[in-house]
Amino acid sequence: MLLLVLSCILPPASGKSCLHCWPELPPLIDYDLQILWGPPGPPAELSQSLHSLFLDTHASPDSWYLGQDHMEEAAGKLFTHIDQAIKKFRDDKPGLLEEVRVLKQQFSQQLEKKSEELKEKDVSSTLEVINCANCKTHFLTCQDPTLCPGRDRRIFVWAVSLALALPLAALAGGGCYIFWLKKKEAEKQGPSRLLVTFN
């Protein structure tokens, strides 16, 4: 049931797709927690803690890019661990909140790691990823400098190398051409000088 609910809260990859982009997400989080906790419902602090994780736009660095399947997998694991934490710490609210805080950190680290892996992925990939800062989708490609910032540096190095090499090559080529012209001119004037003798 949890996976069904998670698949419902995550919109299709063709639209905006970041966890903090939907106004209907808080009731769905509360619904999941209600199912996991059972009656009379989870502590308000637990609900608020999860709301802050999913809805805080400042929680995700600007450089995060994620595929929808990665978000679904990570969120599913998070709620599985929360279910285990609820079973273990049901009567210990401070312990439960501390466990959820640790799980939230692990969740964020897992998403950050996945984001970094996506940035290093093969440039020929057609995986659609989501910018977690502005909820816009991108195709994973190194034509976008925000996805592959190292590519700009490589282009810059090539441009500088080319900018230095071309004038040097032109200078060397020009020097060779001038030397060749003088040699050719000397060859033309050479036989006529031989005819003029001074006695």
Residue frames as qw, qx, qy, qz and C-alpha x, y, z in Angstrom:
[[0.000, 0.886, 0.464, 0.000, 0.00, 0.00, 0.00],
 [0.334, -0.759, 0.091, 0.551, 2.87, 2.35, 0.83],
 [0.373, -0.117, 0.583, 0.712, 4.39, 1.94, -2.63],
 [0.163, 0.643, 0.667, 0.340, 1.01, 2.67, -4.20],
 [0.168, -0.926, -0.252, 0.224, 0.70, 5.86, -2.17],
 [0.396, -0.569, 0.320, 0.646, 4.26, 6.87, -3.04],
 [0.349, 0.186, 0.665, 0.633, 3.63, 6.29, -6.72],
 [0.053, 0.815, 0.553, 0.164, 0.58, 8.54, -6.45],
 [0.253, -0.891, -0.085, 0.367, 2.42, 11.41, -4.77],
 [0.373, -0.409, 0.472, 0.686, 5.20, 11.46, -7.33],
 [0.562, 0.674, 0.106, -0.467, 4.02, 13.16, -10.52],
 [0.875, 0.375, 0.216, 0.218, 5.00, 11.99, -14.00],
 [0.601, -0.303, 0.207, 0.710, 8.49, 12.82, -15.21],
 [0.333, 0.513, 0.437, 0.659, 7.12, 14.97, -18.02],
 [0.196, -0.895, -0.225, -0.332, 5.90, 17.62, -15.57],
 [0.064, -0.716, 0.482, -0.501, 7.43, 19.41, -12.64],
 [0.899, -0.178, -0.399, -0.030, 8.80, 16.71, -10.36],
 [0.292, 0.331, -0.639, 0.630, 10.37, 17.58, -7.05],
 [0.355, -0.394, -0.811, 0.247, 9.07, 16.65, -3.66],
 [0.098, -0.450, -0.387, 0.799, 8.46, 20.24, -2.59],
 [0.068, 0.004, -0.445, -0.893, 6.53, 21.16, -5.74],
 [0.347, -0.409, -0.734, -0.417, 3.09, 19.85, -4.79],
 [0.328, -0.378, 0.287, -0.817, 0.67, 21.53, -2.39],
 [0.861, -0.213, -0.175, -0.428, -1.17, 18.19, -1.91],
 [0.596, 0.285, -0.702, 0.267, 1.90, 16.43, -0.48],
 [0.145, -0.331, 0.633, -0.684, 1.37, 17.22, 3.26],
 [0.784, -0.096, 0.204, -0.578, -1.98, 15.40, 3.46],
 [0.883, 0.249, -0.388, -0.088, -0.45, 12.38, 1.71],
 [0.319, 0.393, -0.711, 0.488, 2.47, 12.31, 4.16],
 [0.441, -0.241, 0.495, -0.709, -0.03, 12.50, 7.01],
 [0.894, 0.078, -0.104, -0.430, -2.02, 9.67, 5.41],
 [0.712, 0.321, -0.602, 0.168, 1.09, 7.47, 5.17],
 [0.058, 0.340, -0.684, 0.643, 1.99, 8.21, 8.78],
 [0.674, -0.148, 0.248, -0.680, -1.58, 7.46, 9.88],
 [0.916, 0.149, -0.313, -0.202, -1.37, 4.06, 8.16],
 [0.565, 0.341, -0.643, 0.388, 2.05, 3.32, 9.67],
 [0.086, -0.291, 0.591, -0.748, 1.16, 4.52, 13.17],
 [0.309, -0.415, -0.851, -0.089, -2.43, 3.39, 13.35],
 [0.337, -0.793, -0.265, -0.433, -5.08, 4.94, 15.61],
 [0.110, 0.856, 0.398, -0.311, -5.08, 7.49, 17.25],
 [0.487, 0.846, 0.001, 0.217, -2.46, 8.83, 14.82],
 [0.717, 0.137, -0.239, 0.640, 1.21, 9.82, 14.92],
 [0.342, -0.660, -0.232, 0.628, 2.62, 12.56, 17.13],
 [0.321, 0.933, 0.141, -0.079, 2.38, 16.01, 15.54],
 [0.245, -0.791, 0.463, 0.317, 6.15, 16.44, 15.85],
 [0.581, -0.047, 0.743, 0.328, 6.76, 13.39, 13.65],
 [0.473, 0.713, 0.501, 0.127, 4.45, 14.73, 10.97],
 [0.054, 0.983, -0.076, -0.158, 6.06, 18.18, 11.12],
 [0.462, -0.556, 0.588, 0.363, 9.52, 16.65, 10.90],
 [0.558, 0.210, 0.715, 0.366, 8.66, 14.79, 7.69],
 [0.314, 0.890, 0.330, 0.002, 6.87, 17.81, 6.24],
 [0.142, -0.897, 0.281, 0.310, 10.01, 19.86, 6.73],
 [0.525, -0.263, 0.696, 0.412, 12.10, 17.25, 4.91],
 [0.463, 0.407, 0.712, 0.336, 9.86, 16.98, 1.88],
 [0.186, 0.882, 0.412, 0.130, 8.62, 20.54, 1.59],
 [0.313, -0.818, 0.126, 0.466, 11.60, 22.69, 2.57],
 [0.681, 0.723, 0.013, 0.113, 12.94, 24.12, -0.70],
 [0.033, 0.864, -0.482, 0.142, 16.21, 25.05, 0.99],
 [0.800, -0.354, 0.483, -0.042, 16.91, 21.47, 2.05],
 [0.851, 0.296, 0.330, 0.281, 18.01, 20.51, -1.46],
 [0.327, -0.500, 0.298, 0.745, 21.15, 22.12, -2.84],
 [0.466, 0.671, -0.082, -0.571, 20.75, 23.97, -6.13],
 [0.210, 0.511, -0.759, -0.346, 22.94, 21.42, -7.85],
 [0.478, 0.017, 0.857, -0.193, 20.74, 18.39, -7.13],
 [0.578, 0.260, -0.437, -0.638, 19.40, 16.58, -10.16],
 [0.414, -0.092, 0.874, -0.237, 17.45, 13.38, -9.67],
 [0.325, -0.071, -0.773, -0.540, 15.56, 10.86, -11.74],
 [0.664, -0.314, -0.017, -0.678, 12.00, 10.12, -10.66],
 [0.889, -0.089, -0.448, -0.036, 12.81, 6.46, -10.07],
 [0.466, 0.196, -0.562, 0.654, 15.63, 7.47, -7.70],
 [0.284, -0.306, 0.278, -0.865, 13.27, 9.66, -5.69],
 [0.825, -0.202, -0.222, -0.478, 10.65, 6.92, -5.55],
 [0.805, 0.034, -0.545, 0.232, 13.19, 4.33, -4.43],
 [0.266, 0.227, -0.512, 0.785, 14.71, 6.60, -1.78],
 [0.467, -0.289, 0.139, -0.824, 11.30, 7.70, -0.46],
 [0.871, -0.142, -0.376, -0.281, 10.12, 4.08, -0.32],
 [0.664, 0.067, -0.583, 0.463, 13.21, 3.09, 1.70],
 [0.024, -0.305, 0.368, -0.878, 12.71, 6.09, 3.99],
 [0.667, -0.274, 0.004, -0.693, 9.12, 5.15, 4.78],
 [0.865, -0.056, -0.498, 0.008, 10.13, 1.50, 5.30],
 [0.462, 0.137, -0.555, 0.678, 12.73, 2.64, 7.85],
 [0.297, -0.304, 0.209, -0.881, 10.21, 5.00, 9.46],
 [0.826, -0.230, -0.307, -0.414, 7.82, 2.05, 9.81],
 [0.769, -0.020, -0.543, 0.337, 10.56, 0.07, 11.58],
 [0.177, 0.241, -0.412, 0.861, 11.38, 3.07, 13.79],
 [0.555, -0.344, -0.027, -0.757, 7.70, 3.45, 14.75],
 [0.881, -0.196, -0.413, -0.119, 7.58, -0.22, 15.76],
 [0.663, 0.055, -0.487, 0.565, 10.77, 0.12, 17.78],
 [0.199, 0.002, -0.349, 0.916, 10.20, 3.54, 19.41],
 [0.247, -0.591, -0.599, -0.480, 6.40, 3.79, 19.58],
 [0.529, -0.760, -0.371, 0.069, 6.40, 4.58, 23.30],
 [0.547, -0.472, 0.032, 0.691, 9.58, 6.69, 23.23],
 [0.373, 0.895, 0.247, 0.007, 8.74, 9.92, 21.39],
 [0.102, -0.886, 0.377, 0.250, 12.20, 11.57, 21.84],
 [0.525, -0.264, 0.752, 0.298, 13.88, 8.38, 20.67],
 [0.574, 0.547, 0.596, 0.125, 11.54, 8.17, 17.68],
 [0.240, 0.964, 0.039, -0.105, 12.15, 11.79, 16.69],
 [0.276, -0.719, 0.568, 0.290, 15.92, 11.28, 16.97],
 [0.591, 0.040, 0.765, 0.253, 15.71, 8.13, 14.84],
 [0.482, 0.764, 0.425, 0.056, 13.63, 9.99, 12.23],
 [0.006, 0.942, -0.230, -0.245, 16.18, 12.83, 12.25],
 [0.415, -0.435, 0.729, 0.329, 18.95, 10.31, 11.50],
 [0.570, 0.371, 0.713, 0.168, 16.81, 8.69, 8.78],
 [0.323, 0.920, 0.179, -0.128, 16.18, 12.10, 7.21],
 [0.146, -0.798, 0.489, 0.321, 19.93, 12.77, 7.10],
 [0.499, -0.118, 0.811, 0.281, 20.56, 9.38, 5.48],
 [0.508, 0.664, 0.548, 0.001, 17.76, 10.07, 2.99],
 [0.183, 0.955, -0.088, -0.216, 19.29, 13.44, 2.03],
 [0.291, -0.608, 0.670, 0.311, 22.77, 11.91, 1.74],
 [0.581, 0.177, 0.775, 0.176, 21.41, 9.11, -0.44],
 [0.454, 0.821, 0.344, -0.032, 19.72, 11.59, -2.78],
 [0.013, -0.906, 0.330, 0.265, 22.85, 13.74, -2.91],
 [0.458, -0.336, 0.769, 0.293, 24.95, 10.67, -3.79],
 [0.571, 0.468, 0.663, 0.124, 22.48, 9.67, -6.53],
 [0.273, 0.942, 0.084, -0.174, 22.58, 13.22, -7.85],
 [0.179, -0.744, 0.562, 0.314, 26.38, 13.13, -8.05],
 [0.545, -0.013, 0.805, 0.234, 26.25, 9.74, -9.79],
 [0.512, 0.721, 0.466, -0.014, 23.85, 11.17, -12.36],
 [0.110, 0.938, -0.199, -0.262, 26.22, 14.06, -13.06],
 [0.248, -0.554, 0.745, 0.277, 29.02, 11.57, -13.75],
 [0.748, 0.277, 0.595, -0.092, 26.84, 9.34, -15.92],
 [0.473, 0.108, 0.615, 0.622, 27.58, 8.70, -19.58],
 [0.142, 0.402, -0.034, -0.904, 26.79, 11.79, -21.70],
 [0.258, -0.005, -0.733, -0.630, 24.99, 9.68, -24.30],
 [0.006, -0.340, -0.886, 0.317, 22.34, 8.76, -21.73],
 [0.201, -0.415, -0.413, -0.785, 18.76, 9.93, -22.26],
 [0.350, -0.455, -0.736, 0.359, 17.75, 9.78, -18.62],
 [0.129, -0.740, -0.209, -0.626, 15.36, 12.54, -17.61],
 [0.466, -0.205, -0.564, 0.650, 16.39, 14.24, -14.37],
 [0.214, -0.874, -0.388, -0.198, 14.83, 16.86, -12.13],
 [0.267, 0.402, -0.323, 0.814, 16.46, 20.04, -10.85],
 [0.426, -0.534, -0.693, 0.232, 15.40, 20.02, -7.20],
 [0.182, -0.273, -0.210, 0.921, 15.88, 23.77, -6.84],
 [0.311, 0.244, -0.110, -0.912, 13.36, 24.87, -9.47],
 [0.639, 0.227, 0.666, -0.310, 11.42, 21.62, -10.17],
 [0.588, 0.628, -0.255, -0.442, 12.26, 21.66, -13.89],
 [0.915, -0.003, 0.388, 0.113, 13.14, 18.54, -15.82],
 [0.170, 0.752, -0.541, -0.337, 16.24, 18.11, -17.97],
 [0.971, 0.205, -0.120, 0.031, 17.57, 15.33, -20.13],
 [0.664, -0.596, 0.313, 0.325, 20.90, 14.16, -18.77],
 [0.714, 0.579, 0.103, 0.380, 23.35, 15.61, -21.24],
 [0.549, -0.429, -0.021, 0.717, 26.58, 17.50, -21.00],
 [0.221, 0.547, 0.335, 0.735, 25.25, 20.19, -23.31],
 [0.392, -0.844, -0.208, -0.302, 23.84, 21.71, -20.12],
 [0.352, 0.508, -0.529, 0.581, 26.68, 23.27, -18.07],
 [0.529, -0.499, 0.341, -0.596, 24.67, 22.95, -14.86],
 [0.982, -0.099, 0.035, -0.156, 24.69, 19.17, -15.22],
 [0.889, 0.055, 0.021, 0.455, 28.31, 18.85, -16.32],
 [0.096, -0.981, 0.085, 0.146, 30.25, 21.88, -15.08],
 [0.604, -0.432, 0.506, 0.438, 33.58, 20.18, -15.89],
 [0.621, 0.494, 0.501, 0.346, 32.71, 20.26, -19.58],
 [0.145, 0.984, 0.073, 0.075, 32.94, 24.07, -19.68],
 [0.428, -0.765, 0.414, 0.244, 36.41, 23.92, -18.19],
 [0.685, -0.006, 0.610, 0.397, 37.54, 21.42, -20.84],
 [0.452, 0.766, 0.370, 0.270, 36.12, 23.63, -23.58],
 [0.122, -0.984, 0.115, 0.067, 37.88, 26.63, -22.04],
 [0.585, -0.502, 0.530, 0.354, 41.22, 24.77, -21.98],
 [0.632, 0.329, 0.576, 0.401, 40.77, 23.78, -25.62],
 [0.249, 0.926, 0.240, 0.151, 39.84, 27.33, -26.60],
 [0.283, -0.896, 0.288, 0.182, 42.87, 28.82, -24.82],
 [0.658, -0.236, 0.599, 0.389, 45.17, 26.18, -26.31],
 [0.546, 0.562, 0.513, 0.350, 43.81, 26.84, -29.77],
 [0.063, 0.994, 0.084, 0.029, 44.03, 30.60, -29.27],
 [0.398, -0.755, 0.441, 0.277, 47.71, 30.25, -28.36],
 [0.665, -0.047, 0.654, 0.357, 48.59, 27.63, -30.98],
 [0.530, 0.721, 0.414, 0.167, 47.02, 29.37, -33.99],
 [0.093, 0.982, -0.155, -0.056, 49.02, 32.63, -33.73],
 [0.476, -0.582, 0.611, 0.246, 52.22, 30.67, -33.11],
 [0.674, 0.229, 0.650, 0.267, 51.52, 28.47, -36.11],
 [0.403, 0.881, 0.231, 0.085, 50.71, 31.54, -38.21],
 [0.161, -0.911, 0.347, 0.154, 53.92, 33.22, -37.06],
 [0.574, -0.320, 0.699, 0.284, 56.01, 30.14, -37.82],
 [0.618, 0.489, 0.580, 0.209, 54.26, 29.65, -41.16],
 [0.233, 0.970, 0.057, -0.029, 54.69, 33.32, -42.03],
 [0.317, -0.764, 0.505, 0.247, 58.39, 33.17, -41.15],
 [0.630, -0.019, 0.719, 0.295, 58.86, 30.07, -43.31],
 [0.511, 0.735, 0.429, 0.117, 56.99, 31.73, -46.19],
 [0.050, 0.975, -0.174, -0.125, 59.14, 34.88, -45.98],
 [0.471, -0.522, 0.652, 0.285, 62.31, 32.76, -45.86],
 [0.640, 0.287, 0.672, 0.237, 61.08, 30.80, -48.89],
 [0.373, 0.902, 0.216, 0.010, 60.28, 34.01, -50.80],
 [0.134, -0.888, 0.390, 0.205, 63.75, 35.46, -50.08],
 [0.575, -0.248, 0.727, 0.281, 65.37, 32.21, -51.13],
 [0.592, 0.562, 0.556, 0.159, 63.31, 32.16, -54.34],
 [0.199, 0.978, -0.001, -0.067, 64.20, 35.80, -55.00],
 [0.344, -0.710, 0.557, 0.259, 67.86, 35.06, -54.35],
 [0.650, 0.071, 0.706, 0.272, 67.72, 32.14, -56.79],
 [0.486, 0.792, 0.354, 0.110, 66.22, 34.42, -59.45],
 [0.055, 0.976, -0.209, -0.023, 68.81, 37.12, -58.84],
 [0.715, -0.458, 0.471, 0.239, 71.61, 34.64, -58.32],
 [0.733, 0.272, 0.445, 0.437, 72.34, 33.79, -62.01],
 [0.297, 0.897, 0.137, 0.298, 72.19, 37.44, -63.08],
 [0.381, -0.878, 0.282, 0.065, 74.75, 38.37, -60.44],
 [0.786, -0.200, 0.468, 0.351, 77.06, 35.71, -61.79],
 [0.610, 0.618, 0.314, 0.383, 77.03, 37.36, -65.21],
 [0.033, 0.958, -0.114, 0.260, 78.26, 40.64, -63.81],
 [0.850, -0.188, -0.143, 0.471, 81.95, 40.35, -63.01],
 [0.096, -0.985, 0.139, 0.023, 84.30, 42.96, -61.68],
 [0.876, 0.127, -0.026, 0.464, 87.83, 42.82, -62.99]]
